[in-house]
Amino acid sequence: MLYCGDMTLSSDIQTALRRAGEWLYSIRKEKGQWQDMVYKGQGILNTAEAWRSLVLIDSEILQVRWKNQWIEQDCRQLIREVGKYGFLRSPYYPSNYPHQSIDSASFVLLMLQAFYASENATMPESTLQLVRRAVDWLVENQGKEGGWSWGELRTSRPLYPYFTYMAIESLRVVKAPEAQKAIEMGINWLIRTQLSDGSFPAHSQSDASDVASTAYASIALSESKSPKARGTLSRATHYLLSASLSDITQLGHLKIIEPDKPPQLAIDYENYSVSANVLLALIRAREYFKDDELSQLDERIRFLVQHLLEQQAPNGGWPKSYATIYVTHTVSEALVAYLKFAQTQPKSTTRQASEHFNPYVFGFPIQHPQLFFGREAIIERIRADVATDAVTKRDIALIGKRRIGKTSLLYQLPYYLLQDGHLTFYLDLELMQNNVQFLQTFIAELGQAIFEMLGKKNLGVMFSRAGQRLDHKLFRQLDIELQTPFFSVSTASRTPDMFRGFLSDVENLLSHFRKRRKSASVKIICILDEIAALKNLADNSLYSLLRGVSQHNPDLVFIVAGTLQFSDSALPFYSIFTPIHLGQLEREAAIELITHPVKGKITYTNEAIEHLLLTSRRQPHILQGLCYHCIRLLPSSETKVDVQVV
């Protein structure tokens, strides 16, 4: 269950939201233009989304007074743009893009209302005029059935749960009679639109279930507090609960309406925004139903929260592969809702936190050796393979199913390889957006690793700094002149000369390293996580480049991790790897994972251990999760986990 004593998760959320707020502040351009890396120039919608997120984050988390003159400037900019273009997502979009947008008008309303409510301030007349214009425009473009389409009302256009949700949410903050009537019509349309399985379709001309649309409709129904929505909301909540129990990356598809959206970003964009909206829908359902069916929702809510925290980008936005204002807003809203709900639960319906320390980790890769169990034979094999001479050099591929522990094992390798005197650096390929960023980051991490190895005796473990750009000062300190100016290369500069320069730079760095170390046994280990993501970046020339780097540099060893499908690839690049397969934990290691973290404090009965081994199939992430919940459910007065607790 959710409970107020879960301070660790709350602290993690607050930290994540602070980072998100800092990122949003940082991307505001002059004259109120907000741009992320994916959708540039979306003046009206980006501004409204960004400021609504900042109001939520600032009022609930940061508790600082941000620069009020910024939002005043941006309000004036919005008024000018709406006056000139209407409720356009952006005046810079192609002419075939829908001009007037329901969500643009809705976000303008929500932004203005949230800001002035947080400031306890009276709206100036110019802002009031904009609010009235937005309300009038939304009401005028409501379909006679009660739903909304994406823009101006036309008979041929389908009605969408998403745009209906946006319109209802924004009109709810307005007390005008016409707004309340429009909301009631919208709620009635949603109730009539529900499909037999409890889901909602993407639009009125479709009969297919859509997870994202079901989440939007559920939020609108929950926030309506209408008793007549109870049955509809109950069925929708059960559908979402069932859908979210599946693979998280298959939650559903958000309808693509941006015509210039990069195709390679579609899946991530949809899944993370869907995950956030499913989370918000389940939280709102908990608030609506109060004590009913709490146990069915709580763990799914926590899992979604933890999943979204994992996906935060290094810059603070969401998702990690390409932070956008829209996804950052969606996730921030859901996380703030979780914090507010968890903090306001009545004591009579709140399970008190167990006083037992809970050391188990699930949902995240294990980074620290003291929490990592098993795989000793594999680690020793890797150490032996790395130590082979140049003639018998082996690059290594860890092969296994999803969530079998590949990333956790990669995190452990630097501890052992550094003890052997080797230099290591780590790259997460899921964070790479194109060839140039990959090559750029590879050189930067290689140079940084060499610099730290030569300059510091007590190096410690270097975790991923993917995306960090280092200037040439580092290389000048190494007395190396780069052949290729990687730190000014544009995405379009994928040329043979650049590739040859990359090879030359790698060789120069390695040669410098050999001279300074004066040790033939020392290797440089490049650890590449999520190797399957390389196919989204690479053409055959990049594969050939990396293969050449490996074959011509005996002191450079690649250790990669991939799925079973990776091992079946016919590309020559993959032939350089010696596969090591990861399966279930050995029995002794699985028992150690269960018992060692709580040794001396809590014991497991033999029956409980056997049940955990059987239920988890000795899969480490499942076993960690089961043990976590055993300790969480164990009464504070008990120190023994029996089969009943399991």
Secondary structure in CASP SS format (residue, H / E / C, confidence):
PFRMAT SS
TARGET T0000
AUTHOR 0000-0000-0000
METHOD secondary structure of the structure
MODEL  1
M C 1.00
L C 1.00
Y C 1.00
C C 1.00
G C 1.00
D C 1.00
M H 1.00
T H 1.00
L H 1.00
S H 1.00
S H 1.00
D H 1.00
I H 1.00
Q H 1.00
T H 1.00
A H 1.00
L H 1.00
R H 1.00
R H 1.00
A H 1.00
G H 1.00
E H 1.00
W H 1.00
L H 1.00
Y H 1.00
S H 1.00
I C 1.00
R E 1.00
K C 1.00
E H 1.00
K H 1.00
G H 1.00
Q C 1.00
W E 1.00
Q C 1.00
D C 1.00
M C 1.00
V C 1.00
Y C 1.00
K C 1.00
G C 1.00
Q C 1.00
G H 1.00
I H 1.00
L H 1.00
N H 1.00
T H 1.00
A H 1.00
E H 1.00
A H 1.00
W H 1.00
R H 1.00
S H 1.00
L H 1.00
V H 1.00
L H 1.00
I H 1.00
D H 1.00
S H 1.00
E H 1.00
I H 1.00
L H 1.00
Q C 1.00
V C 1.00
R C 1.00
W C 1.00
K C 1.00
N H 1.00
Q H 1.00
W H 1.00
I H 1.00
E H 1.00
Q H 1.00
D H 1.00
C H 1.00
R H 1.00
Q H 1.00
L H 1.00
I H 1.00
R H 1.00
E H 1.00
V H 1.00
G H 1.00
K H 1.00
Y H 1.00
G C 1.00
F C 1.00
L C 1.00
R C 1.00
S C 1.00
P C 1.00
Y C 1.00
Y C 1.00
P C 1.00
S C 1.00
N C 1.00
Y C 1.00
P C 1.00
H C 1.00
Q C 1.00
S C 1.00
I H 1.00
D H 1.00
S H 1.00
A H 1.00
S H 1.00
F H 1.00
V H 1.00
L H 1.00
L H 1.00
M H 1.00
L H 1.00
Q H 1.00
A H 1.00
F H 1.00
Y H 1.00
A H 1.00
S H 1.00
E H 1.00
N C 1.00
A C 1.00
T C 1.00
M C 1.00
P C 1.00
E H 1.00
S H 1.00
T H 1.00
L H 1.00
Q H 1.00
L H 1.00
V H 1.00
R H 1.00
R H 1.00
A H 1.00
V H 1.00
D H 1.00
W H 1.00
L H 1.00
V H 1.00
E H 1.00
N C 1.00
Q E 1.00
G C 1.00
K C 1.00
E C 1.00
G C 1.00
G C 1.00
W E 1.00
S C 1.00
W C 1.00
G C 1.00
E C 1.00
L C 1.00
R C 1.00
T C 1.00
S C 1.00
R C 1.00
P C 1.00
L C 1.00
Y E 1.00
P H 1.00
Y H 1.00
F H 1.00
T H 1.00
Y H 1.00
M H 1.00
A H 1.00
I H 1.00
E H 1.00
S H 1.00
L H 1.00
R C 1.00
V C 1.00
V C 1.00
K C 1.00
A C 1.00
P H 1.00
E H 1.00
A H 1.00
Q H 1.00
K H 1.00
A H 1.00
I H 1.00
E H 1.00
M H 1.00
G H 1.00
I H 1.00
N H 1.00
W H 1.00
L H 1.00
I H 1.00
R H 1.00
T H 1.00
Q C 1.00
L C 1.00
S C 1.00
D C 1.00
G C 1.00
S C 1.00
F E 1.00
P E 1.00
A C 1.00
H C 1.00
S C 1.00
Q C 1.00
S C 1.00
D C 1.00
A C 1.00
S E 1.00
D E 1.00
V H 1.00
A H 1.00
S H 1.00
T H 1.00
A H 1.00
Y H 1.00
A H 1.00
S H 1.00
I H 1.00
A H 1.00
L H 1.00
S H 1.00
E H 1.00
S H 1.00
K C 1.00
S C 1.00
P H 1.00
K H 1.00
A H 1.00
R H 1.00
G H 1.00
T H 1.00
L H 1.00
S H 1.00
R H 1.00
A H 1.00
T H 1.00
H H 1.00
Y H 1.00
L H 1.00
L H 1.00
S H 1.00
A H 1.00
S H 1.00
L C 1.00
S C 1.00
D C 1.00
I H 1.00
T H 1.00
Q H 1.00
L C 1.00
G C 1.00
H C 1.00
L C 1.00
K C 1.00
I C 1.00
I C 1.00
E C 1.00
P C 1.00
D C 1.00
K C 1.00
P C 1.00
P H 1.00
Q H 1.00
L H 1.00
A H 1.00
I H 1.00
D H 1.00
Y H 1.00
E H 1.00
N H 1.00
Y H 1.00
S H 1.00
V H 1.00
S H 1.00
A H 1.00
N H 1.00
V H 1.00
L H 1.00
L H 1.00
A H 1.00
L H 1.00
I H 1.00
R H 1.00
A H 1.00
R H 1.00
E H 1.00
Y H 1.00
F H 1.00
K C 1.00
D C 1.00
D C 1.00
E C 1.00
L H 1.00
S H 1.00
Q H 1.00
L H 1.00
D H 1.00
E H 1.00
R H 1.00
I H 1.00
R H 1.00
F H 1.00
L H 1.00
V H 1.00
Q H 1.00
H H 1.00
L H 1.00
L H 1.00
E H 1.00
Q C 1.00
Q C 1.00
A C 1.00
P C 1.00
N C 1.00
G C 1.00
G C 1.00
W E 1.00
P C 1.00
K C 1.00
S C 1.00
Y C 1.00
A C 1.00
T E 1.00
I H 1.00
Y H 1.00
V H 1.00
T H 1.00
H H 1.00
T H 1.00
V H 1.00
S H 1.00
E H 1.00
A H 1.00
L H 1.00
V H 1.00
A H 1.00
Y H 1.00
L H 1.00
K H 1.00
F H 1.00
A H 1.00
Q H 1.00
T C 1.00
Q C 1.00
P C 1.00
K H 1.00
S H 1.00
T H 1.00
T C 1.00
R C 1.00
Q C 1.00
A C 1.00
S C 1.00
E C 1.00
H C 1.00
F C 1.00
N C 1.00
P C 1.00
Y C 1.00
V C 1.00
F C 1.00
G C 1.00
F C 1.00
P C 1.00
I C 1.00
Q C 1.00
H C 1.00
P H 1.00
Q H 1.00
L H 1.00
F C 1.00
F C 1.00
G C 1.00
R C 1.00
E H 1.00
A H 1.00
I H 1.00
I H 1.00
E H 1.00
R H 1.00
I H 1.00
R H 1.00
A H 1.00
D H 1.00
V H 1.00
A C 1.00
T C 1.00
D C 1.00
A C 1.00
V C 1.00
T C 1.00
K C 1.00
R C 1.00
D E 1.00
I E 1.00
A E 1.00
L E 1.00
I E 1.00
G C 1.00
K C 1.00
R C 1.00
R C 1.00
I C 1.00
G C 1.00
K H 1.00
T H 1.00
S H 1.00
L H 1.00
L H 1.00
Y H 1.00
Q H 1.00
L H 1.00
P H 1.00
Y H 1.00
Y H 1.00
L H 1.00
L H 1.00
Q H 1.00
D C 1.00
G C 1.00
H C 1.00
L E 1.00
T E 1.00
F E 1.00
Y E 1.00
L E 1.00
D E 1.00
L H 1.00
E H 1.00
L H 1.00
M C 1.00
Q C 1.00
N C 1.00
N H 1.00
V H 1.00
Q H 1.00
F H 1.00
L H 1.00
Q H 1.00
T H 1.00
F H 1.00
I H 1.00
A H 1.00
E H 1.00
L H 1.00
G H 1.00
Q H 1.00
A H 1.00
I H 1.00
F H 1.00
E H 1.00
M H 1.00
L H 1.00
G H 1.00
K C 1.00
K C 1.00
N C 1.00
L C 1.00
G C 1.00
V C 1.00
M C 1.00
F C 1.00
S C 1.00
R C 1.00
A C 1.00
G C 1.00
Q C 1.00
R C 1.00
L C 1.00
D C 1.00
H H 1.00
K H 1.00
L H 1.00
F H 1.00
R H 1.00
Q H 1.00
L C 1.00
D C 1.00
I C 1.00
E C 1.00
L C 1.00
Q C 1.00
T C 1.00
P C 1.00
F H 1.00
F H 1.00
S H 1.00
V C 1.00
S C 1.00
T C 1.00
A C 1.00
S C 1.00
R C 1.00
T C 1.00
P H 1.00
D H 1.00
M H 1.00
F H 1.00
R H 1.00
G H 1.00
F H 1.00
L H 1.00
S H 1.00
D H 1.00
V H 1.00
E H 1.00
N H 1.00
L H 1.00
L H 1.00
S H 1.00
H H 1.00
F H 1.00
R H 1.00
K H 1.00
R H 1.00
R H 1.00
K C 1.00
S C 1.00
A C 1.00
S C 1.00
V C 1.00
K C 1.00
I E 1.00
I E 1.00
C E 1.00
I E 1.00
L E 1.00
D E 1.00
E C 1.00
I H 1.00
A H 1.00
A H 1.00
L H 1.00
K H 1.00
N H 1.00
L H 1.00
A C 1.00
D C 1.00
N H 1.00
S H 1.00
L H 1.00
Y H 1.00
S H 1.00
L H 1.00
L H 1.00
R H 1.00
G H 1.00
V H 1.00
S H 1.00
Q H 1.00
H H 1.00
N C 1.00
P C 1.00
D C 1.00
L E 1.00
V E 1.00
F E 1.00
I E 1.00
V E 1.00
A E 1.00
G E 1.00
T C 1.00
L H 1.00
Q H 1.00
F H 1.00
S H 1.00
D C 1.00
S C 1.00
A C 1.00
L C 1.00
P H 1.00
F H 1.00
Y H 1.00
S H 1.00
I H 1.00
F E 1.00
T E 1.00
P E 1.00
I E 1.00
H E 1.00
L C 1.00
G C 1.00
Q C 1.00
L C 1.00
E C 1.00
R H 1.00
E H 1.00
A H 1.00
A H 1.00
I H 1.00
E H 1.00
L H 1.00
I H 1.00
T H 1.00
H H 1.00
P H 1.00
V H 1.00
K C 1.00
G C 1.00
K C 1.00
I C 1.00
T E 1.00
Y E 1.00
T C 1.00
N H 1.00
E H 1.00
A H 1.00
I H 1.00
E H 1.00
H H 1.00
L H 1.00
L H 1.00
L H 1.00
T H 1.00
S H 1.00
R C 1.00
R C 1.00
Q C 1.00
P H 1.00
H H 1.00
I H 1.00
L H 1.00
Q H 1.00
G H 1.00
L H 1.00
C H 1.00
Y H 1.00
H H 1.00
C H 1.00
I H 1.00
R H 1.00
L H 1.00
L C 1.00
P C 1.00
S C 1.00
S C 1.00
E C 1.00
T C 1.00
K E 1.00
V E 1.00
D C 1.00
V C 1.00
Q C 1.00
V C 1.00
V C 1.00
END
